[in-house]
Amino acid sequence: MNVEAGFYGAGILILLLLLRVPVALALMAVSFGGIAALIGVTPALGILSNTPYSFVASWTMSAVPMFLLMGFVAFHAGLTGGLFDAAKALLRRVPGALAISSIFACSGFAAVCGSSLATAAAMGRIAIPEMVRAGYNPGFAAGSIAAGGTIGALIPPSILMIVYGVFAETSITKVFLGGIGIGVLTAVIYSVVVLMIAWLRPDIVPRRPIEDEQLSLGAALGKVWPVLLLIVLVFGGMFGGLFTATEAGAVGAAGAIGCAALVRRLNMAVLRQALLETLMTSASLFIIGIGASMFTRFLGITGLSSFIAGYVSDAGLTYIQLMLIVVLIYILLGMVMEPFGALLITLPVLIPIFNAEGISLIWFGVVVVKLLEIGMITPPVGLNVFVIRNVASRYASVVQIFAGVIPFLIADIIVIALVVAFPAIVMILPDML
């Protein structure tokens, strides 16, 4: 073991990331250089040549492109377009109904998507213009969608949770079940935020109900039955034990294509666009995963992960102190990095620590995904904010949108505090399984 080399490697990695070197290239360069320096160029070349296949050829990882394909087919075929109308019809009498409807529509879209960026972009195009016309503050309207989009990675199927499950070698199905608890809690607390602002600041969120005589719950549900069918098919089969989380991806992709064909919205243009976006997104995720897998091997050779885990154990940190450190790490990383890079860089170090402390890796995975999603709306690199800026540039500036997400960031801190204080919020469904 050479712990000092591990620290040097981690320092060089941080420097490369600060210099804006792509995450995958930085991980590969540090790993290859470190392994070559420690045990020779030939073993380093062997790891460089074997790791891409051993990572990508994993049966579990096949769920990533399948769930992505399900989401892209559902989106481009317009299967999710009625979610906002259905939520509006159900919540029309509630103060701040449009904002709350958009949050629950994001939750529904998340169940067939798995990406917070796609959720924010899809709902932003539909909901923000309507909220602004109804008298909502444009910055708050855009901020509510940016925040609601983060639920896209919490409600399964979540691509982040699949990748976490592979690296942590834990049950993806149980991580999915834990994600339902924190995703629903997030949606509820976001809605409470909207209600409070509607009560205190009607100039920001109008209190009046939605007045639309053409808005019918029956008609709205008639538009979203394909999404409801997909949710029942995928979740019912996965959580009922009919198929694994990996197989659920293929079932979901086939189900989305079948539903799109049934409603006569499937054509070659839709299928081609969905396949292209699936391939591009999968490739970008896999290359980061390959780099992270190499970095894990480098840390294993240096013994840095074991050293840090032992140091934390010897330091006698309490559960709360450890979680405060972890929360701070991910919030800081979320300010400057995208979620997949932050996740895969930190897992090789943090998983041994939580294993040594006897903390459930299922619970930890759900909390980590939530922390990463907070980073999606924190400045200066809140990706969801910039996605919303692109789809709603005529309504709000980046500064206004960041101001609009502040109440939801406070709500996120409350969610994290509740989950840390009461782990059963996450673990009740996995334990039942």
Buried (B, 14 or more C-beta within 10 A) or exposed (E): EBBEBBBBBBEBBEEBBEEEBBBBEBBBBBBBBBBBBBEEEEBBEEBBEEBBEEBBEBEBBBBBBBBBBBBBBBBBBBBBBBBBBBBBBBBBEBBBBBBBBBBBBBBBBBBBBBBBBBBBBBBBBBBBBBBBEBBBBBBBBBBBBBBBBBBBBBBBBBBBBBBBBBBBEBBBBBBBBBBBBBBBBBBBBBBEBBBBBBEEEBEBBBEEEBEEEEBEEEEBBEBBBBBBBBBEBBBEBBBEEEBBBBBBBBBBBBBBBBBBEEEEBBEEEBBEBBBEBBEEBBEBBBBBBBBBBBBBBBBBBBBBBBBBBBEBEEEEBEEEEBBEBBBEBBBEBBBBBBBBBBBBBBBBBBBBBBEBBEBBBBBBBBBBBBBBBBBBBBEEBBBBBBBBBEBBEEBBEBEBBBBBBBBBBEBBEBBBEBBBEEBEBBBBBBEEE
